[in-house]
Amino acid sequence: MNRLDYEKEIFGMLFKVSNGLQVYLDRILSRDKLTAKQMFLMIVISTFGQEYPSLKQVALKSSSSYQNVKQLAIKLEKESYLEILIDDHDKRKRRLKLTDKAADYWQKRDSQDQEHMTNLFSGCSDEDLNACQKVICQLSENLEKM
């Protein structure tokens, strides 16, 4: 295979893996009334640490639209995983705060999630994981430039 053939195959496989991962996670998370996209949103929010990020900040960091993030946040708020707060300085801006329920939920999931990750990446050497991580980071950088 030439380079373009590899690029096309990887491109298609990224979609296949993404869809498969979403279906798998949706099935696992459904008993907790969560979806893979809601899980991802909580993960993104948690990367801001103690800061309560705005909807816009979360949308940018997750490569999603403001409206999509807002809809996911509203659903998470209904399930008490999240609070949508009004910014103290700009009443138009909304900030997102994970609740104690969310923190408890993720703490309880840690061992289960570790097992899922181990199973997902079984058969991959450390070198494979390192190379894959580098390629995915480069794709992400390239997308940001595009």
Protein Blocks (a to p, Z undefined) as FASTA:
>chain_A
ZZklmmmmmmmmmmmmmmmmmmmmmmmmmmnopafklmmmmmmmmmnomaccdfklmmmm
nopafklmmmmmmmmmmnopaccdddfklmkbccddddfklmmmmmmmmmmmmmmmmmmm
goiafklmmmmmmmmmmmmmmmmmZZ
